[in-house]
Amino acid sequence: MNDIDMVSQLGDMKEVDYRNTLAIASVIELLIDKGILDRGEIARKAKLLDEMTAEEIAYLRKKRSI
């Protein structure tokens, strides 16, 4: 029974991941369509965040809110 529950939970997670990815992609496309951002800016920010540690990202967020 545990295996069935685990498979079901994995299926639910995949659906949530898909929905979250779709929402993010939609927001990005709207920002590009409206001329607020361009693909280069998004690519550069994604690369920067990918190279940062979670602690560095948290520090930057905290620093901006002060």
C-alpha positions as CSV (number, residue, x, y, z in Angstrom):
1,M,0.0,0.0,0.0
2,N,2.9,2.4,0.7
3,D,4.2,2.0,-2.8
4,I,0.8,3.0,-4.3
5,D,0.7,6.1,-2.0
6,M,4.2,7.1,-3.1
7,V,3.4,6.8,-6.8
8,S,0.2,8.8,-6.3
9,Q,2.2,11.6,-4.5
10,L,4.8,11.7,-7.2
11,G,2.0,12.1,-9.8
12,D,0.6,15.0,-7.8
13,M,4.0,16.6,-7.5
14,K,4.5,16.4,-11.3
15,E,1.1,18.1,-11.8
16,V,2.0,20.9,-9.3
17,D,5.4,21.3,-10.9
18,Y,3.8,21.6,-14.4
19,R,1.3,24.2,-13.2
20,N,4.0,26.2,-11.4
21,T,6.2,26.1,-14.5
22,L,3.3,27.1,-16.7
23,A,2.5,30.1,-14.5
24,I,6.1,31.3,-14.4
25,A,6.5,30.9,-18.2
26,S,3.2,32.9,-18.7
27,V,4.3,35.7,-16.5
28,I,7.7,35.9,-18.2
29,E,6.1,36.0,-21.7
30,L,3.7,38.7,-20.6
31,L,6.6,40.8,-19.3
32,I,8.4,40.4,-22.5
33,D,5.3,41.1,-24.6
34,K,4.7,44.3,-22.7
35,G,8.3,45.4,-23.1
36,I,9.0,45.4,-19.4
37,L,11.8,42.8,-19.7
38,D,13.7,41.2,-22.5
39,R,14.9,37.6,-22.9
40,G,18.5,38.7,-22.3
41,E,17.7,40.2,-18.9
42,I,15.9,37.1,-17.9
43,A,18.7,34.8,-19.1
44,R,21.3,36.9,-17.2
45,K,19.3,36.9,-14.0
46,A,18.7,33.2,-14.2
47,K,22.4,32.5,-14.7
48,L,23.3,34.8,-11.7
49,L,20.7,33.1,-9.4
50,D,21.8,29.7,-10.5
51,E,25.4,30.5,-9.6
52,M,24.4,31.9,-6.2
53,T,23.9,30.0,-3.0
54,A,20.6,30.1,-1.1
55,E,22.3,32.1,1.6
56,E,23.5,34.7,-0.9
57,I,20.0,35.1,-2.3
58,A,18.4,35.4,1.1
59,Y,21.1,38.1,2.0
60,L,20.3,40.1,-1.1
61,R,16.5,39.9,-0.4
62,K,17.0,41.0,3.2
63,K,19.3,43.8,2.1
64,R,16.8,45.2,-0.4
65,S,14.0,45.2,2.2
66,I,15.9,47.5,4.5
